[in-house]
Amino acid sequence: MHTASVPVFARMLGNMLKWLDKAEAHAQARKFDPNNYLALRLAPDMLPFVKQIQIASDGAKGCVARLAGQDVPKWDDTEVTLDELRARIRRTLDYVQSVPAGQVDGSEQREIVLAMRQGEVRFSGQDYLLHFVLPNFYFHATTAYALLRHAGVELGKRDYLGA
């Protein structure tokens, strides 16, 4: 369970840091405020770029905490700059990598209960990771990537997948 979660989150979060660096370089080269990216949307009814990063961060830290049987760290969604988003991603990386493998491994059958708008949802640890968190994490990471690509940031498949 650790191998299927922490290194996966760490790799993509590290990639996201590189996307933000490329976005900032793109904005500087074209002489506009790089923080303009935070409001990007592909459609009026979707969440903006900043929320995509925040939700991916929340998914990673929440997953690792729940699988480890820990309280989920609560962070305010107050980021208004690329630097603040970088700090959040780094804090997420630090947190998920701080949880020992032994606390996550063996959590396949741990009951995970989420309070959702439609009521409580219950998962086994394995189903939570594989069928809820990972698809959601990649959805928001992919959306953030697509928003930057749509804005002209020169990102490619290697940037998404990492080295």
MIDOSE-1310 file (N, C-alpha, C; in nm, 2 decimals, decimal comma, always signed):
residues 163
mhta	+0,08/-0,12/+0,00/+0,00/+0,00/+0,00/+0,09/+0,13/+0,00; +0,20/+0,12/+0,07/+0,29/+0,23/+0,07/+0,35/+0,26/-0,07; +0,39/+0,15/-0,13/+0,45/+0,16/-0,26/+0,35/+0,21/-0,37; +0,23/+0,17/-0,35/+0,12/+0,22/-0,44/+0,07/+0,36/-0,42
svpv	+0,12/+0,42/-0,31/+0,07/+0,55/-0,27/+0,18/+0,66/-0,26; +0,26/+0,65/-0,16/+0,36/+0,75/-0,13/+0,45/+0,79/-0,25; +0,52/+0,69/-0,31/+0,61/+0,72/-0,43/+0,53/+0,77/-0,55; +0,41/+0,73/-0,56/+0,33/+0,78/-0,67/+0,29/+0,92/-0,65
farm	+0,25/+0,96/-0,53/+0,22/+1,10/-0,50/+0,34/+1,18/-0,51; +0,45/+1,13/-0,45/+0,58/+1,21/-0,45/+0,62/+1,24/-0,59; +0,62/+1,15/-0,68/+0,66/+1,17/-0,82/+0,58/+1,28/-0,89; +0,45/+1,26/-0,88/+0,36/+1,36/-0,95/+0,37/+1,50/-0,88
lgnm	+0,38/+1,50/-0,75/+0,39/+1,63/-0,69/+0,52/+1,70/-0,73; +0,63/+1,62/-0,74/+0,75/+1,68/-0,79/+0,74/+1,73/-0,93; +0,67/+1,65/-1,01/+0,65/+1,70/-1,15/+0,57/+1,83/-1,15; +0,47/+1,84/-1,06/+0,39/+1,96/-1,05/+0,48/+2,08/-1,02
lkwl	+0,58/+2,07/-0,93/+0,67/+2,18/-0,90/+0,74/+2,22/-1,03; +0,78/+2,13/-1,11/+0,85/+2,17/-1,24/+0,75/+2,24/-1,33; +0,62/+2,20/-1,33/+0,53/+2,27/-1,42/+0,51/+2,41/-1,37; +0,51/+2,43/-1,24/+0,50/+2,57/-1,19/+0,62/+2,65/-1,23
dkae	+0,74/+2,59/-1,23/+0,86/+2,66/-1,27/+0,85/+2,70/-1,42; +0,81/+2,61/-1,50/+0,79/+2,64/-1,64/+0,69/+2,74/-1,67; +0,58/+2,74/-1,59/+0,47/+2,84/-1,60/+0,53/+2,98/-1,57; +0,61/+2,98/-1,46/+0,66/+3,11/-1,42/+0,76/+3,17/-1,53
ahaq	+0,84/+3,08/-1,58/+0,94/+3,12/-1,69/+0,86/+3,17/-1,81; +0,75/+3,10/-1,85/+0,67/+3,13/-1,96/+0,61/+3,27/-1,94; +0,56/+3,30/-1,82/+0,50/+3,43/-1,79/+0,60/+3,54/-1,80; +0,72/+3,51/-1,74/+0,83/+3,61/-1,74/+0,87/+3,65/-1,88
arkf	+0,89/+3,54/-1,96/+0,93/+3,56/-2,10/+0,83/+3,65/-2,18; +0,70/+3,64/-2,14/+0,60/+3,71/-2,21/+0,56/+3,84/-2,14; +0,62/+3,86/-2,03/+0,61/+3,98/-1,95/+0,46/+4,00/-1,89; +0,41/+3,89/-1,83/+0,29/+3,90/-1,76/+0,30/+3,84/-1,62
dpnn	+0,21/+3,87/-1,53/+0,21/+3,82/-1,39/+0,19/+3,67/-1,39; +0,28/+3,59/-1,34/+0,26/+3,45/-1,34/+0,15/+3,40/-1,25; +0,11/+3,49/-1,16/-0,01/+3,46/-1,07/-0,14/+3,46/-1,15; -0,14/+3,51/-1,27/-0,26/+3,50/-1,35/-0,30/+3,35/-1,38
ylal	-0,21/+3,26/-1,37/-0,24/+3,12/-1,39/-0,34/+3,07/-1,29; -0,34/+3,12/-1,17/-0,42/+3,07/-1,06/-0,57/+3,07/-1,09; -0,61/+3,16/-1,18/-0,76/+3,17/-1,21/-0,80/+3,10/-1,33; -0,70/+3,03/-1,40/-0,74/+2,96/-1,52/-0,85/+2,86/-1,51
rlap	-0,93/+2,85/-1,61/-1,04/+2,75/-1,61/-1,06/+2,72/-1,76; -1,10/+2,60/-1,79/-1,14/+2,56/-1,93/-1,28/+2,58/-1,95; -1,36/+2,59/-1,85/-1,51/+2,62/-1,86/-1,55/+2,70/-1,74; -1,66/+2,78/-1,76/-1,70/+2,86/-1,65/-1,74/+2,79/-1,52
dmlp	-1,79/+2,66/-1,54/-1,84/+2,59/-1,42/-1,73/+2,50/-1,36; -1,61/+2,51/-1,40/-1,50/+2,43/-1,34/-1,42/+2,51/-1,23; -1,36/+2,43/-1,15/-1,27/+2,50/-1,05/-1,15/+2,55/-1,11; -1,09/+2,66/-1,06/-0,97/+2,72/-1,12/-0,85/+2,64/-1,09
fvkq	-0,74/+2,68/-1,16/-0,61/+2,61/-1,15/-0,57/+2,60/-1,00; -0,58/+2,70/-0,92/-0,54/+2,70/-0,78/-0,61/+2,59/-0,71; -0,74/+2,57/-0,73/-0,81/+2,46/-0,66/-0,77/+2,32/-0,71; -0,73/+2,31/-0,84/-0,68/+2,18/-0,89/-0,56/+2,14/-0,81
iqia	-0,47/+2,23/-0,78/-0,35/+2,20/-0,71/-0,38/+2,17/-0,56; -0,47/+2,25/-0,50/-0,51/+2,23/-0,36/-0,58/+2,10/-0,34; -0,66/+2,06/-0,44/-0,74/+1,93/-0,42/-0,64/+1,81/-0,44; -0,55/+1,82/-0,54/-0,45/+1,72/-0,55/-0,37/+1,70/-0,43
sdga	-0,32/+1,81/-0,37/-0,25/+1,81/-0,24/-0,33/+1,75/-0,13; -0,46/+1,79/-0,12/-0,54/+1,73/-0,01/-0,56/+1,58/-0,03; -0,58/+1,54/-0,16/-0,60/+1,40/-0,18/-0,48/+1,32/-0,14; -0,36/+1,36/-0,17/-0,24/+1,29/-0,14/-0,22/+1,28/+0,02
kgcv	-0,23/+1,40/+0,08/-0,20/+1,40/+0,23/-0,31/+1,32/+0,30; -0,44/+1,34/+0,25/-0,55/+1,27/+0,32/-0,54/+1,12/+0,30; -0,50/+1,08/+0,19/-0,49/+0,94/+0,16/-0,39/+0,87/+0,26; -0,27/+0,93/+0,26/-0,16/+0,87/+0,34/-0,20/+0,87/+0,48
arla	-0,26/+0,98/+0,53/-0,30/+0,99/+0,67/-0,40/+0,89/+0,70; -0,50/+0,87/+0,62/-0,61/+0,78/+0,65/-0,56/+0,63/+0,65; -0,47/+0,60/+0,55/-0,42/+0,47/+0,54/-0,33/+0,44/+0,66; -0,26/+0,54/+0,71/-0,17/+0,52/+0,83/-0,25/+0,53/+0,96
gqdv	-0,38/+0,56/+0,95/-0,46/+0,57/+1,08/-0,43/+0,69/+1,15; -0,39/+0,80/+1,08/-0,36/+0,93/+1,15/-0,47/+1,03/+1,11; -0,47/+1,13/+1,19/-0,56/+1,25/+1,16/-0,51/+1,31/+1,03; -0,60/+1,36/+0,95/-0,56/+1,43/+0,82/-0,52/+1,57/+0,86
pkwd	-0,40/+1,61/+0,82/-0,36/+1,75/+0,84/-0,45/+1,84/+0,77; -0,49/+1,95/+0,85/-0,59/+2,05/+0,79/-0,51/+2,17/+0,75; -0,52/+2,21/+0,63/-0,45/+2,33/+0,57/-0,56/+2,42/+0,51; -0,54/+2,54/+0,54/-0,63/+2,64/+0,47/-0,60/+2,66/+0,32
dtev	-0,69/+2,68/+0,24/-0,67/+2,70/+0,10/-0,66/+2,85/+0,07; -0,54/+2,90/+0,11/-0,53/+3,05/+0,10/-0,42/+3,09/+0,00; -0,37/+3,00/-0,09/-0,27/+3,03/-0,18/-0,32/+3,12/-0,29; -0,24/+3,23/-0,31/-0,27/+3,33/-0,41/-0,16/+3,36/-0,51
tlde	-0,05/+3,28/-0,49/+0,07/+3,30/-0,58/+0,13/+3,17/-0,61; +0,20/+3,16/-0,72/+0,27/+3,04/-0,76/+0,37/+3,00/-0,65; +0,43/+3,09/-0,58/+0,52/+3,06/-0,47/+0,45/+2,99/-0,36; +0,33/+3,04/-0,33/+0,25/+2,98/-0,22/+0,20/+2,84/-0,26
lrar	+0,17/+2,82/-0,39/+0,14/+2,68/-0,44/+0,26/+2,59/-0,43; +0,38/+2,64/-0,46/+0,50/+2,56/-0,45/+0,52/+2,52/-0,31; +0,50/+2,61/-0,22/+0,52/+2,58/-0,07/+0,42/+2,47/-0,03; +0,29/+2,48/-0,08/+0,19/+2,38/-0,04/+0,23/+2,24/-0,10
irrt	+0,28/+2,24/-0,22/+0,32/+2,11/-0,28/+0,44/+2,06/-0,20; +0,53/+2,14/-0,17/+0,65/+2,09/-0,09/+0,61/+2,04/+0,05; +0,51/+2,11/+0,11/+0,46/+2,07/+0,24/+0,39/+1,93/+0,23; +0,32/+1,92/+0,12/+0,25/+1,79/+0,09/+0,36/+1,68/+0,08
ldyv	+0,46/+1,71/+0,00/+0,56/+1,61/-0,03/+0,63/+1,57/+0,11; +0,66/+1,67/+0,19/+0,73/+1,64/+0,31/+0,64/+1,56/+0,40; +0,51/+1,59/+0,40/+0,42/+1,51/+0,49/+0,41/+1,36/+0,44; +0,38/+1,34/+0,31/+0,35/+1,21/+0,27/+0,48/+1,12/+0,28
qsvp	+0,60/+1,19/+0,26/+0,72/+1,11/+0,27/+0,76/+1,09/+0,42; +0,70/+1,16/+0,51/+0,74/+1,15/+0,65/+0,67/+1,03/+0,72; +0,56/+0,98/+0,66/+0,48/+0,87/+0,72/+0,56/+0,74/+0,69; +0,60/+0,66/+0,79/+0,67/+0,54/+0,77/+0,59/+0,44/+0,69
agqv	+0,66/+0,36/+0,60/+0,59/+0,26/+0,52/+0,52/+0,16/+0,61; +0,57/+0,13/+0,72/+0,51/+0,03/+0,81/+0,37/+0,08/+0,86; +0,35/+0,21/+0,86/+0,22/+0,26/+0,91/+0,11/+0,25/+0,80; +0,16/+0,25/+0,67/+0,07/+0,24/+0,56/+0,05/+0,10/+0,51
dgse	+0,16/+0,02/+0,51/+0,15/-0,12/+0,46/+0,05/-0,19/+0,56; -0,03/-0,28/+0,50/-0,12/-0,36/+0,58/-0,25/-0,29/+0,59; -0,27/-0,18/+0,53/-0,40/-0,10/+0,54/-0,50/-0,14/+0,44; -0,48/-0,25/+0,37/-0,57/-0,29/+0,26/-0,72/-0,30/+0,31
qrei	-0,73/-0,36/+0,43/-0,87/-0,38/+0,48/-0,91/-0,28/+0,59; -0,82/-0,18/+0,61/-0,86/-0,07/+0,71/-0,99/+0,00/+0,66; -1,09/+0,02/+0,74/-1,21/+0,09/+0,70/-1,18/+0,24/+0,69; -1,21/+0,29/+0,58/-1,20/+0,44/+0,56/-1,34/+0,49/+0,54
vlam	-1,37/+0,59/+0,62/-1,51/+0,65/+0,62/-1,49/+0,80/+0,58; -1,55/+0,84/+0,48/-1,55/+0,98/+0,43/-1,69/+1,04/+0,45; -1,69/+1,16/+0,50/-1,82/+1,24/+0,50/-1,83/+1,31/+0,37; -1,92/+1,27/+0,29/-1,95/+1,34/+0,16/-2,08/+1,41/+0,16
rqge	-2,10/+1,50/+0,06/-2,23/+1,57/+0,06/-2,35/+1,48/+0,06; -2,34/+1,36/+0,00/-2,45/+1,27/-0,01/-2,45/+1,18/+0,11; -2,36/+1,19/+0,21/-2,36/+1,11/+0,33/-2,23/+1,04/+0,34; -2,22/+0,95/+0,44/-2,10/+0,88/+0,46/-2,07/+0,77/+0,35
vrfs	-1,95/+0,76/+0,31/-1,91/+0,66/+0,21/-1,80/+0,58/+0,28; -1,81/+0,45/+0,27/-1,71/+0,36/+0,34/-1,64/+0,28/+0,23; -1,51/+0,26/+0,26/-1,42/+0,19/+0,17/-1,33/+0,10/+0,25; -1,28/+0,00/+0,19/-1,16/-0,07/+0,24/-1,04/+0,02/+0,20
gqdy	-0,93/+0,01/+0,27/-0,82/+0,09/+0,24/-0,77/+0,07/+0,09; -0,77/-0,05/+0,05/-0,73/-0,08/-0,09/-0,83/-0,01/-0,19; -0,96/-0,03/-0,17/-1,05/+0,03/-0,27/-1,04/+0,19/-0,26; -1,02/+0,24/-0,14/-1,01/+0,38/-0,12/-0,89/+0,44/-0,21
llhf	-0,78/+0,37/-0,19/-0,66/+0,41/-0,27/-0,68/+0,39/-0,42; -0,71/+0,27/-0,46/-0,71/+0,24/-0,60/-0,83/+0,30/-0,68; -0,94/+0,30/-0,62/-1,06/+0,34/-0,69/-1,12/+0,48/-0,66; -1,07/+0,54/-0,56/-1,12/+0,67/-0,52/-1,00/+0,78/-0,53
vlpn	-0,90/+0,76/-0,45/-0,80/+0,86/-0,44/-0,71/+0,88/-0,56; -0,66/+0,77/-0,61/-0,57/+0,78/-0,73/-0,64/+0,84/-0,85; -0,76/+0,79/-0,88/-0,83/+0,85/-1,00/-0,86/+1,00/-0,97; -0,90/+1,04/-0,85/-0,92/+1,18/-0,82/-0,79/+1,26/-0,83
fyfh	-0,68/+1,21/-0,77/-0,55/+1,28/-0,77/-0,51/+1,30/-0,91; -0,51/+1,20/-1,00/-0,47/+1,21/-1,14/-0,57/+1,31/-1,21; -0,69/+1,30/-1,18/-0,79/+1,39/-1,25/-0,75/+1,54/-1,23; -0,72/+1,57/-1,10/-0,68/+1,71/-1,07/-0,54/+1,75/-1,12
atta	-0,45/+1,66/-1,11/-0,32/+1,68/-1,17/-0,32/+1,70/-1,32; -0,40/+1,62/-1,38/-0,41/+1,63/-1,53/-0,48/+1,76/-1,57; -0,58/+1,80/-1,49/-0,65/+1,92/-1,52/-0,56/+2,04/-1,50; -0,47/+2,04/-1,40/-0,38/+2,15/-1,38/-0,28/+2,15/-1,49
yall	-0,23/+2,04/-1,53/-0,14/+2,03/-1,65/-0,21/+2,08/-1,78; -0,33/+2,04/-1,80/-0,40/+2,09/-1,92/-0,43/+2,24/-1,92; -0,45/+2,29/-1,80/-0,47/+2,44/-1,79/-0,35/+2,51/-1,83; -0,23/+2,46/-1,78/-0,11/+2,53/-1,82/-0,08/+2,51/-1,97
rhag	-0,10/+2,40/-2,02/-0,08/+2,37/-2,16/-0,17/+2,46/-2,25; -0,29/+2,47/-2,21/-0,39/+2,56/-2,28/-0,34/+2,71/-2,27; -0,27/+2,74/-2,17/-0,22/+2,88/-2,15/-0,09/+2,90/-2,23; -0,04/+2,80/-2,30/+0,08/+2,82/-2,38/+0,21/+2,77/-2,31
velg	+0,20/+2,73/-2,19/+0,32/+2,68/-2,12/+0,37/+2,56/-2,19; +0,50/+2,56/-2,22/+0,56/+2,45/-2,30/+0,59/+2,33/-2,21; +0,48/+2,25/-2,20/+0,49/+2,12/-2,13/+0,46/+2,01/-2,22; +0,53/+1,90/-2,20/+0,50/+1,78/-2,28/+0,48/+1,66/-2,19
krdy	+0,46/+1,55/-2,26/+0,44/+1,42/-2,19/+0,54/+1,39/-2,09; +0,67/+1,42/-2,12/+0,78/+1,39/-2,03/+0,77/+1,47/-1,90; +0,72/+1,60/-1,92/+0,69/+1,68/-1,80/+0,58/+1,62/-1,71; +0,48/+1,56/-1,77/+0,37/+1,50/-1,70/+0,42/+1,38/-1,63
lga	+0,49/+1,29/-1,70/+0,53/+1,16/-1,64/+0,65/+1,17/-1,55; +0,74/+1,27/-1,58/+0,86/+1,28/-1,50/+0,97/+1,20/-1,56; +1,09/+1,22/-1,51/+1,21/+1,15/-1,57/+1,20/+1,00/-1,54
